[in-house]
Amino acid sequence: MPALRATELREYAVRQRERTIVVTALAVSSVVVVLLACGFWAFFLHVFSHPISPGLVGMRIDGDTVTVKAGQCPQDRVRWVEVRDSDAERLIWRGDRPMTEEGRSGLLPLWDAKAYGTTSAATRPSELPKTLDVSIDHGPEYGVSEVFDIAKVRAAALPPGSYWTRDGVRTAEQLDGIPYCGGSSGT
């Protein structure tokens, strides 16, 4: 009989170890699955909330005049432009339905009420925030957005017709040549 008890104890110990291994494996697997799900959720949330921009956005400041140029495909038309204070994340200005062909083609004077069908405010703030987040909507397919450091834009030596971008100084033609337009030329 004593040998039987020892065998039972060994089997009991083996079953306990097996249960411990299975429970631990299930717990670790559950944690890994939850972390992967959270990671995929965060990734897709980021991708869909910040779509990849098909082109660059440039800015120039001439005295009190602030102009942005959005690189876009020839067939695209701007629907609206928004300007936000990046630090405070508050809307400063919005212009809907550019009135000129240049505006619909991505050359957008900011705070110019005459250049848009409707605007949220007609005058530029007396002091621009340190950083401006400019978003431009081209319709249901895409939009472009860029955050501009106002000190860098003002410090850039911009020749006429050129704009400061995150990739350096670009002309309007260069900006329009950057987007992928489905195999068509961007110029």
C-alpha positions in Angstrom: 0.0 0.0 0.0 2.7 2.5 0.7 3.8 2.3 -2.9 0.3 3.1 -4.1 0.2 6.2 -2.0 3.5 7.5 -3.4 2.2 6.9 -7.0 -1.0 8.7 -6.2 0.9 11.6 -4.7 3.1 11.8 -7.8 0.1 11.7 -10.1 -1.5 14.4 -8.0 1.6 16.5 -8.2 1.9 16.0 -12.0 -1.8 17.0 -12.5 -1.3 20.1 -10.3 1.8 21.1 -12.4 -0.2 20.5 -15.6 -3.1 22.6 -14.3 -0.7 25.4 -13.3 1.0 25.3 -16.7 -2.4 25.4 -18.5 -3.7 28.2 -16.3 -0.5 30.2 -16.7 -0.5 29.7 -20.5 -4.1 30.7 -20.8 -3.5 33.9 -18.7 -0.4 34.8 -20.7 -2.2 34.2 -24.0 -5.2 36.3 -22.8 -2.9 39.2 -21.9 -1.1 38.9 -25.3 -4.4 38.8 -27.2 -5.7 41.9 -25.3 -2.5 43.8 -25.9 -2.5 42.9 -29.6 -6.1 43.9 -29.9 -5.4 47.3 -28.2 -2.4 47.8 -30.5 -4.4 47.1 -33.6 -7.2 49.3 -32.4 -4.7 52.2 -31.7 -3.0 51.7 -35.1 -6.3 51.8 -37.0 -7.6 54.7 -35.0 -4.4 56.6 -35.8 -4.5 55.7 -39.5 -8.1 56.6 -40.0 -8.0 59.7 -38.0 -4.9 61.0 -39.7 -5.0 59.8 -43.3 -1.8 59.9 -45.2 -1.6 63.1 -47.0 -1.1 62.8 -50.8 0.9 66.0 -50.9 2.6 68.7 -49.0 1.2 72.0 -47.7 3.3 75.1 -47.8 2.8 78.5 -46.1 4.1 82.0 -46.6 3.7 85.1 -44.4 4.0 88.5 -46.1 3.3 91.1 -43.4 -0.3 90.6 -42.3 -1.1 88.2 -45.2 -0.9 84.5 -44.6 -1.2 82.2 -47.6 -1.1 78.4 -47.8 -0.6 76.3 -50.9 -1.8 72.7 -50.9 -0.3 70.3 -53.3 -3.1 68.5 -55.1 -4.0 66.6 -58.3 -5.4 68.7 -61.2 -8.9 67.3 -60.9 -9.2 68.0 -57.2 -10.9 71.0 -55.7 -10.7 72.5 -52.2 -13.9 72.5 -50.3 -12.8 74.1 -47.1 -9.7 75.2 -45.1 -9.4 75.3 -41.3 -6.8 76.9 -39.1 -6.3 75.8 -35.5 -4.0 76.8 -32.7 -2.0 73.6 -32.3 -1.2 74.2 -28.7 -4.7 75.0 -27.5 -6.4 72.8 -30.2 -9.0 75.4 -30.8 -10.4 76.6 -34.1 -9.2 80.1 -35.1 -10.6 80.4 -38.6 -12.4 78.5 -41.3 -13.2 79.3 -44.9 -15.7 77.3 -47.0 -16.1 77.2 -50.8 -13.2 79.1 -52.2 -14.6 81.6 -54.7 -11.6 81.7 -57.2 -10.2 79.0 -59.4 -6.8 79.5 -57.6 -8.5 78.9 -54.3 -10.2 75.7 -55.5 -6.8 74.6 -56.8 -5.2 74.9 -53.5 -3.8 78.5 -53.3 -5.6 79.7 -50.2 -5.3 83.2 -48.6 -6.2 82.8 -44.9 -8.5 85.3 -43.1 -9.7 86.8 -46.5 -13.5 86.8 -46.3 -13.9 87.9 -49.9 -12.0 84.7 -51.1 -14.6 82.3 -49.7 -18.3 81.6 -49.8 -18.5 81.7 -46.0 -15.9 82.2 -43.3 -15.9 81.9 -39.5 -14.2 85.2 -39.0 -12.9 87.9 -41.4 -9.9 89.2 -39.5 -6.6 87.6 -38.6 -5.6 87.5 -34.9 -3.3 90.4 -33.9 -0.7 87.8 -32.8 -0.5 84.4 -34.5 0.0 81.4 -32.2 3.4 79.7 -32.1 2.1 76.8 -34.2 -0.8 76.6 -36.6 -2.5 73.4 -37.7 -3.9 74.0 -41.2 -6.3 71.4 -42.6 -7.6 71.4 -46.2 -10.5 69.2 -47.4 -10.6 68.1 -51.0 -13.8 66.2 -50.8 -14.7 62.7 -49.8 -11.5 61.1 -50.9 -8.8 63.0 -49.0 -7.6 66.1 -47.3 -4.2 67.4 -46.4 -3.0 68.8 -43.1 0.2 70.4 -41.8 1.4 72.0 -38.5 3.5 75.1 -39.1 5.9 76.6 -36.7 5.3 80.3 -37.3 8.8 81.4 -36.3 10.3 79.0 -38.9 7.9 80.2 -41.6 8.8 83.9 -40.8 12.5 83.1 -40.7 12.5 81.4 -44.1 13.9 83.4 -47.0 11.1 82.8 -49.5 11.4 84.0 -53.1 8.2 85.2 -54.7 5.8 82.3 -55.4 7.5 80.0 -52.9 6.3 78.4 -49.7 7.9 77.0 -46.6 7.2 73.3 -46.1 8.4 70.6 -43.7 10.7 69.5 -46.6 12.1 72.9 -47.4 11.2 75.8 -49.7 8.9 74.8 -52.6 7.2 76.6 -55.4 3.5 76.2 -56.1 4.4 74.1 -59.2 6.6 71.8 -57.1 3.9 71.4 -54.5 1.4 70.4 -57.2 3.9 67.9 -58.7 4.4 66.0 -55.4 1.0 64.2 -54.9 0.4 60.7 -56.3 -2.5 61.3 -58.8 -3.2 57.8 -59.8 -0.6 57.7 -62.6 -1.4 61.2 -64.0 1.0 64.1 -63.8 0.6 66.4 -60.9 1.5 69.5 -63.0 
